[in-house]
Amino acid sequence: MNLGHQVETVEISDASLDGISGGLAVGGSGGLFLETSIGDVCGDVVVAGTESDLSLGTSLNAATR
């Protein structure tokens, strides 16, 4: 009697594999840096999206002199 685990293998199409591994994605980013006599300001925006998801990230940093 064989008590080992049995594994079934299946062929996966490219379209199905895209959905499993995260699929197709698009992204973009932008930034702004302002230097003034009283301080500096830096801002960033990052956007990424897939067929079923959208992510947005922002940051703002300020420093005085």
Distance bins in CASP14 RR format, pairs under 12 A and 6 or more apart:
PFRMAT RR
TARGET T0000
AUTHOR 0000-0000-0000
RMODE 2
METHOD distances of the structure
MODEL  1
10 16 0 0 0 0 1 0 0 0 0 0 0
10 17 0 0 0 0 0 1 0 0 0 0 0
10 20 0 0 0 0 0 1 0 0 0 0 0
11 17 0 0 0 0 0 1 0 0 0 0 0
12 18 0 0 0 0 0 1 0 0 0 0 0
12 19 0 0 0 0 1 0 0 0 0 0 0
12 20 1 0 0 1 0 0 0 0 0 0 0
12 21 0 0 0 0 0 1 0 0 0 0 0
13 19 0 0 0 0 0 1 0 0 0 0 0
13 20 0 0 0 0 0 1 0 0 0 0 0
14 20 0 0 0 0 0 1 0 0 0 0 0
14 21 0 0 0 0 0 1 0 0 0 0 0
14 23 0 0 0 0 0 1 0 0 0 0 0
14 24 0 0 0 0 0 1 0 0 0 0 0
15 21 0 0 0 0 0 1 0 0 0 0 0
15 23 0 0 0 0 1 0 0 0 0 0 0
15 24 0 0 0 0 0 1 0 0 0 0 0
15 51 0 0 0 0 0 1 0 0 0 0 0
16 22 0 0 0 0 0 1 0 0 0 0 0
16 23 0 0 0 0 0 1 0 0 0 0 0
17 23 0 0 0 0 1 0 0 0 0 0 0
17 24 0 0 0 0 0 1 0 0 0 0 0
18 24 1 0 0 1 0 0 0 0 0 0 0
18 25 0 0 0 0 0 1 0 0 0 0 0
18 50 0 0 0 0 1 0 0 0 0 0 0
18 51 0 0 0 0 1 0 0 0 0 0 0
18 52 0 0 0 0 0 1 0 0 0 0 0
19 25 0 0 0 0 0 1 0 0 0 0 0
19 50 0 0 0 0 1 0 0 0 0 0 0
19 51 1 0 0 1 0 0 0 0 0 0 0
19 52 0 0 0 0 1 0 0 0 0 0 0
19 53 0 0 0 0 0 1 0 0 0 0 0
21 50 0 0 0 0 0 1 0 0 0 0 0
22 48 0 0 0 0 0 1 0 0 0 0 0
22 49 0 0 0 0 0 1 0 0 0 0 0
22 50 1 0 0 1 0 0 0 0 0 0 0
22 51 0 0 0 0 1 0 0 0 0 0 0
22 52 0 0 0 0 1 0 0 0 0 0 0
22 53 0 0 0 0 1 0 0 0 0 0 0
23 49 0 0 0 0 0 1 0 0 0 0 0
23 50 1 0 0 1 0 0 0 0 0 0 0
23 51 1 0 0 1 0 0 0 0 0 0 0
23 52 0 0 0 0 1 0 0 0 0 0 0
23 53 0 0 0 0 0 1 0 0 0 0 0
24 48 0 0 0 0 0 1 0 0 0 0 0
24 49 0 0 0 0 1 0 0 0 0 0 0
24 50 1 0 0 1 0 0 0 0 0 0 0
24 51 1 0 0 1 0 0 0 0 0 0 0
24 52 0 0 0 0 0 1 0 0 0 0 0
24 53 0 0 0 0 0 1 0 0 0 0 0
25 47 0 0 0 0 0 1 0 0 0 0 0
25 48 1 0 0 1 0 0 0 0 0 0 0
25 49 1 0 1 0 0 0 0 0 0 0 0
25 50 1 0 1 0 0 0 0 0 0 0 0
25 51 0 0 0 0 1 0 0 0 0 0 0
25 52 0 0 0 0 0 1 0 0 0 0 0
25 53 0 0 0 0 1 0 0 0 0 0 0
25 54 0 0 0 0 0 1 0 0 0 0 0
25 55 0 0 0 0 1 0 0 0 0 0 0
26 47 0 0 0 0 1 0 0 0 0 0 0
26 48 1 0 0 1 0 0 0 0 0 0 0
26 49 1 0 1 0 0 0 0 0 0 0 0
26 50 1 0 0 1 0 0 0 0 0 0 0
26 51 0 0 0 0 1 0 0 0 0 0 0
26 53 0 0 0 0 0 1 0 0 0 0 0
26 54 0 0 0 0 0 1 0 0 0 0 0
26 55 0 0 0 0 0 1 0 0 0 0 0
27 45 0 0 0 0 0 1 0 0 0 0 0
27 46 1 0 0 1 0 0 0 0 0 0 0
27 47 1 0 1 0 0 0 0 0 0 0 0
27 48 1 0 1 0 0 0 0 0 0 0 0
27 49 1 0 0 1 0 0 0 0 0 0 0
27 50 0 0 0 0 1 0 0 0 0 0 0
27 53 0 0 0 0 0 1 0 0 0 0 0
27 54 0 0 0 0 1 0 0 0 0 0 0
27 55 0 0 0 0 1 0 0 0 0 0 0
27 56 0 0 0 0 0 1 0 0 0 0 0
27 57 0 0 0 0 0 1 0 0 0 0 0
28 44 0 0 0 0 0 1 0 0 0 0 0
28 45 0 0 0 0 1 0 0 0 0 0 0
28 46 1 0 0 1 0 0 0 0 0 0 0
28 47 1 0 1 0 0 0 0 0 0 0 0
28 48 1 0 0 1 0 0 0 0 0 0 0
28 49 0 0 0 0 1 0 0 0 0 0 0
28 54 0 0 0 0 0 1 0 0 0 0 0
28 55 0 0 0 0 0 1 0 0 0 0 0
28 56 0 0 0 0 0 1 0 0 0 0 0
28 57 0 0 0 0 0 1 0 0 0 0 0
29 43 0 0 0 0 0 1 0 0 0 0 0
29 44 1 0 0 1 0 0 0 0 0 0 0
29 45 1 0 0 1 0 0 0 0 0 0 0
29 46 1 0 1 0 0 0 0 0 0 0 0
29 47 1 0 0 1 0 0 0 0 0 0 0
29 48 0 0 0 0 1 0 0 0 0 0 0
29 55 0 0 0 0 0 1 0 0 0 0 0
29 56 0 0 0 0 0 1 0 0 0 0 0
29 57 0 0 0 0 1 0 0 0 0 0 0
29 58 0 0 0 0 0 1 0 0 0 0 0
29 59 0 0 0 0 0 1 0 0 0 0 0
30 42 0 0 0 0 0 1 0 0 0 0 0
30 43 0 0 0 0 1 0 0 0 0 0 0
30 44 1 0 0 1 0 0 0 0 0 0 0
30 45 1 0 1 0 0 0 0 0 0 0 0
30 46 1 0 0 1 0 0 0 0 0 0 0
30 47 0 0 0 0 1 0 0 0 0 0 0
30 57 0 0 0 0 0 1 0 0 0 0 0
30 58 0 0 0 0 0 1 0 0 0 0 0
30 59 0 0 0 0 0 1 0 0 0 0 0
31 41 0 0 0 0 0 1 0 0 0 0 0
31 42 1 0 0 1 0 0 0 0 0 0 0
31 43 1 0 1 0 0 0 0 0 0 0 0
31 44 1 0 1 0 0 0 0 0 0 0 0
31 45 1 0 0 1 0 0 0 0 0 0 0
31 46 0 0 0 0 1 0 0 0 0 0 0
31 47 0 0 0 0 0 1 0 0 0 0 0
31 57 0 0 0 0 0 1 0 0 0 0 0
31 58 0 0 0 0 0 1 0 0 0 0 0
31 59 0 0 0 0 1 0 0 0 0 0 0
31 60 0 0 0 0 0 1 0 0 0 0 0
31 61 0 0 0 0 0 1 0 0 0 0 0
32 40 0 0 0 0 0 1 0 0 0 0 0
32 41 1 0 0 1 0 0 0 0 0 0 0
32 42 1 0 0 1 0 0 0 0 0 0 0
32 43 1 0 1 0 0 0 0 0 0 0 0
32 44 1 0 0 1 0 0 0 0 0 0 0
32 45 0 0 0 0 1 0 0 0 0 0 0
32 58 0 0 0 0 0 1 0 0 0 0 0
32 59 0 0 0 0 0 1 0 0 0 0 0
32 60 0 0 0 0 1 0 0 0 0 0 0
32 61 0 0 0 0 0 1 0 0 0 0 0
33 39 0 0 0 0 0 1 0 0 0 0 0
33 40 1 0 0 1 0 0 0 0 0 0 0
33 41 1 0 0 1 0 0 0 0 0 0 0
33 42 1 0 1 0 0 0 0 0 0 0 0
33 43 1 0 0 1 0 0 0 0 0 0 0
33 44 0 0 0 0 1 0 0 0 0 0 0
33 60 0 0 0 0 0 1 0 0 0 0 0
33 61 0 0 0 0 1 0 0 0 0 0 0
33 62 0 0 0 0 0 1 0 0 0 0 0
33 63 0 0 0 0 0 1 0 0 0 0 0
34 40 1 0 0 1 0 0 0 0 0 0 0
34 41 1 0 1 0 0 0 0 0 0 0 0
34 42 1 0 0 1 0 0 0 0 0 0 0
34 43 0 0 0 0 1 0 0 0 0 0 0
34 60 0 0 0 0 0 1 0 0 0 0 0
34 61 0 0 0 0 0 1 0 0 0 0 0
34 62 0 0 0 0 1 0 0 0 0 0 0
34 63 0 0 0 0 0 1 0 0 0 0 0
35 41 0 0 0 0 1 0 0 0 0 0 0
35 42 0 0 0 0 1 0 0 0 0 0 0
35 62 0 0 0 0 0 1 0 0 0 0 0
35 63 0 0 0 0 1 0 0 0 0 0 0
35 65 0 0 0 0 1 0 0 0 0 0 0
36 62 0 0 0 0 0 1 0 0 0 0 0
36 63 0 0 0 0 0 1 0 0 0 0 0
36 64 0 0 0 0 1 0 0 0 0 0 0
36 65 0 0 0 0 1 0 0 0 0 0 0
37 64 0 0 0 0 0 1 0 0 0 0 0
37 65 1 0 0 1 0 0 0 0 0 0 0
38 62 0 0 0 0 0 1 0 0 0 0 0
38 63 0 0 0 0 0 1 0 0 0 0 0
38 64 1 0 0 1 0 0 0 0 0 0 0
38 65 1 0 0 1 0 0 0 0 0 0 0
39 61 0 0 0 0 0 1 0 0 0 0 0
39 62 1 0 0 1 0 0 0 0 0 0 0
39 63 1 0 1 0 0 0 0 0 0 0 0
39 64 1 0 1 0 0 0 0 0 0 0 0
39 65 1 0 1 0 0 0 0 0 0 0 0
40 60 0 0 0 0 0 1 0 0 0 0 0
40 61 0 0 0 0 1 0 0 0 0 0 0
40 62 1 0 0 1 0 0 0 0 0 0 0
40 63 1 0 1 0 0 0 0 0 0 0 0
40 64 0 0 0 0 1 0 0 0 0 0 0
40 65 1 0 0 1 0 0 0 0 0 0 0
41 59 0 0 0 0 0 1 0 0 0 0 0
41 60 1 0 0 1 0 0 0 0 0 0 0
41 61 1 0 0 1 0 0 0 0 0 0 0
41 62 1 0 1 0 0 0 0 0 0 0 0
41 63 0 0 0 0 1 0 0 0 0 0 0
41 64 0 0 0 0 0 1 0 0 0 0 0
41 65 0 0 0 0 0 1 0 0 0 0 0
42 58 0 0 0 0 0 1 0 0 0 0 0
42 59 1 0 0 1 0 0 0 0 0 0 0
42 60 1 0 0 1 0 0 0 0 0 0 0
42 61 1 0 1 0 0 0 0 0 0 0 0
42 62 1 0 0 1 0 0 0 0 0 0 0
42 63 0 0 0 0 1 0 0 0 0 0 0
43 57 0 0 0 0 0 1 0 0 0 0 0
43 58 1 0 0 1 0 0 0 0 0 0 0
43 59 1 0 1 0 0 0 0 0 0 0 0
43 60 1 0 1 0 0 0 0 0 0 0 0
43 61 1 0 0 1 0 0 0 0 0 0 0
43 62 0 0 0 0 1 0 0 0 0 0 0
44 56 0 0 0 0 0 1 0 0 0 0 0
44 57 0 0 0 0 1 0 0 0 0 0 0
44 58 1 0 0 1 0 0 0 0 0 0 0
44 59 1 0 1 0 0 0 0 0 0 0 0
44 60 1 0 0 1 0 0 0 0 0 0 0
44 61 0 0 0 0 1 0 0 0 0 0 0
45 55 0 0 0 0 0 1 0 0 0 0 0
45 56 1 0 0 1 0 0 0 0 0 0 0
45 57 1 0 0 1 0 0 0 0 0 0 0
45 58 1 0 1 0 0 0 0 0 0 0 0
45 59 0 0 0 0 1 0 0 0 0 0 0
45 60 0 0 0 0 1 0 0 0 0 0 0
46 54 0 0 0 0 0 1 0 0 0 0 0
46 55 1 0 0 1 0 0 0 0 0 0 0
46 56 1 0 0 1 0 0 0 0 0 0 0
46 57 1 0 1 0 0 0 0 0 0 0 0
46 58 1 0 0 1 0 0 0 0 0 0 0
46 59 0 0 0 0 1 0 0 0 0 0 0
47 53 0 0 0 0 0 1 0 0 0 0 0
47 54 1 0 0 1 0 0 0 0 0 0 0
47 55 1 0 0 1 0 0 0 0 0 0 0
47 56 1 0 1 0 0 0 0 0 0 0 0
47 57 1 0 0 1 0 0 0 0 0 0 0
47 58 0 0 0 0 1 0 0 0 0 0 0
48 54 1 0 0 1 0 0 0 0 0 0 0
48 55 1 0 1 0 0 0 0 0 0 0 0
48 56 0 0 0 0 1 0 0 0 0 0 0
48 57 0 0 0 0 1 0 0 0 0 0 0
49 55 1 0 0 1 0 0 0 0 0 0 0
49 56 0 0 0 0 1 0 0 0 0 0 0
49 57 0 0 0 0 0 1 0 0 0 0 0
END
